[in-house]
Amino acid sequence: YLDPPLEGYRLTRGRYVPIRAEEGRLPSKVLGLHLERSGTELRLYDPLTRKWLMDGEEREAARKHAQTGQRREARARRQAEAEREKEAHARREAEAGRENEAQARREAEAELQRLRREIEELRRRKPGNGQ
């Protein structure tokens, strides 16, 4: 019913003076923002960032979106940590396997040496070997 649909006044020297619209918005010196009618609602616009300020529903949606992102990030961090732990466990298992193989090789070498000495001793004791 208003023409224009949004009007504003500023108190200047004891008198209310109409605020001149800029690009269809009313600038507020006090807020440093511009006011604009959006349907039946009043929206705030920041001319410095050239963005609308979020209303309550938008803030709530942004908060929920941020929480969802944080949960995803936390889940990704937990999965990455589990992968690192799994890889560390696999490295420890591989190292233990290499240690076991090295120990088994040393034991086999020692047994081989013992058997060679035993064979050599038996050859020396064999009759007809000049003893």
LINRA-V557077 format. One record per residue. N is the residue number from 1. RES is the residue in three letters. SS is DSSP state (h for helix, s for strand, l for the rest). PSI is psi in radians with two decimals (NA if undefined). D_LAST is the distance of its C-alpha to the last C-alpha in Angstrom with 1 decimal. Layout:
# LINRA-V557077
N	RES	SS	PSI	D_LAST
N	RES	SS	PSI	D_LAST
This chain:
# LINRA-V557077
1	TYR	l	-0.22	133.1
2	LEU	l	2.57	132.6
3	ASP	l	1.85	133.1
4	PRO	l	2.81	130.7
5	PRO	l	-0.28	128.5
6	LEU	l	2.14	126.9
7	GLU	l	2.62	129.0
8	GLY	l	2.70	128.2
9	TYR	s	2.61	130.2
10	ARG	s	2.36	129.4
11	LEU	s	2.04	131.6
12	THR	s	2.04	132.9
13	ARG	l	0.79	135.5
14	GLY	l	0.06	136.6
15	ARG	s	2.54	136.9
16	TYR	s	2.13	134.6
17	VAL	s	2.34	133.9
18	PRO	s	2.45	132.3
19	ILE	l	2.26	128.7
20	ARG	l	2.23	128.4
21	ALA	s	2.51	125.6
22	GLU	s	2.01	122.8
23	GLU	l	0.69	121.3
24	GLY	l	0.10	122.8
25	ARG	s	2.64	121.2
26	LEU	s	2.04	122.9
27	PRO	s	2.38	121.2
28	SER	s	2.04	120.9
29	LYS	l	-0.61	120.9
30	VAL	l	-0.82	119.9
31	LEU	l	-0.45	116.9
32	GLY	l	0.34	115.9
33	LEU	s	2.95	115.6
34	HIS	s	2.52	117.8
35	LEU	s	2.40	119.3
36	GLU	s	2.52	119.7
37	ARG	s	2.31	121.0
38	SER	s	1.69	118.5
39	GLY	l	-2.12	120.3
40	THR	l	0.10	121.6
41	GLU	s	2.75	119.0
42	LEU	s	2.17	119.0
43	ARG	s	2.65	115.8
44	LEU	s	2.38	114.6
45	TYR	s	2.32	113.4
46	ASP	s	1.93	111.6
47	PRO	l	-0.36	113.0
48	LEU	l	-0.80	110.2
49	THR	l	-0.23	107.3
50	ARG	l	0.71	109.5
51	LYS	s	2.65	108.2
52	TRP	s	2.49	109.9
53	LEU	l	2.51	109.1
54	MET	l	2.50	107.5
55	ASP	l	-3.13	109.7
56	GLY	h	-0.77	108.5
57	GLU	h	-0.72	107.1
58	GLU	h	-0.71	105.3
59	ARG	h	-0.75	103.8
60	GLU	h	-0.74	102.6
61	ALA	h	-0.71	101.1
62	ALA	h	-0.69	99.4
63	ARG	h	-0.78	98.1
64	LYS	h	-0.71	96.7
65	HIS	h	-0.74	95.2
66	ALA	h	-0.72	93.6
67	GLN	h	-0.72	92.2
68	THR	h	-0.78	90.8
69	GLY	h	-0.71	89.2
70	GLN	h	-0.71	87.7
71	ARG	h	-0.72	86.3
72	ARG	h	-0.77	84.8
73	GLU	h	-0.74	83.3
74	ALA	h	-0.74	81.9
75	ARG	h	-0.72	80.4
76	ALA	h	-0.69	78.9
77	ARG	h	-0.75	77.4
78	ARG	h	-0.73	76.0
79	GLN	h	-0.73	74.5
80	ALA	h	-0.72	73.0
81	GLU	h	-0.72	71.6
82	ALA	h	-0.71	70.1
83	GLU	h	-0.77	68.5
84	ARG	h	-0.74	67.1
85	GLU	h	-0.71	65.6
86	LYS	h	-0.78	64.2
87	GLU	h	-0.71	62.7
88	ALA	h	-0.72	61.3
89	HIS	h	-0.75	59.8
90	ALA	h	-0.70	58.2
91	ARG	h	-0.73	56.8
92	ARG	h	-0.72	55.3
93	GLU	h	-0.75	53.9
94	ALA	h	-0.74	52.4
95	GLU	h	-0.74	50.9
96	ALA	h	-0.70	49.4
97	GLY	h	-0.74	48.0
98	ARG	h	-0.69	46.4
99	GLU	h	-0.75	45.0
100	ASN	h	-0.74	43.5
101	GLU	h	-0.73	42.0
102	ALA	h	-0.74	40.5
103	GLN	h	-0.77	39.1
104	ALA	h	-0.69	37.7
105	ARG	h	-0.75	36.1
106	ARG	h	-0.73	34.5
107	GLU	h	-0.70	33.2
108	ALA	h	-0.72	31.8
109	GLU	h	-0.75	30.1
110	ALA	h	-0.74	28.6
111	GLU	h	-0.72	27.4
112	LEU	h	-0.79	26.1
113	GLN	h	-0.75	24.1
114	ARG	h	-0.77	22.8
115	LEU	h	-0.67	21.8
116	ARG	h	-0.73	20.0
117	ARG	h	-0.72	18.0
118	GLU	h	-0.76	17.2
119	ILE	h	-0.78	16.2
120	GLU	h	-0.72	14.0
121	GLU	h	-0.73	12.3
122	LEU	h	-0.64	12.1
123	ARG	h	-0.69	10.6
124	ARG	h	-0.59	7.7
125	ARG	h	-0.25	7.4
126	LYS	l	2.30	8.2
127	PRO	l	2.49	7.0
128	GLY	l	0.23	6.8
129	ASN	l	0.24	5.6
130	GLY	l	0.27	3.8
131	GLN	l	NA	0.0
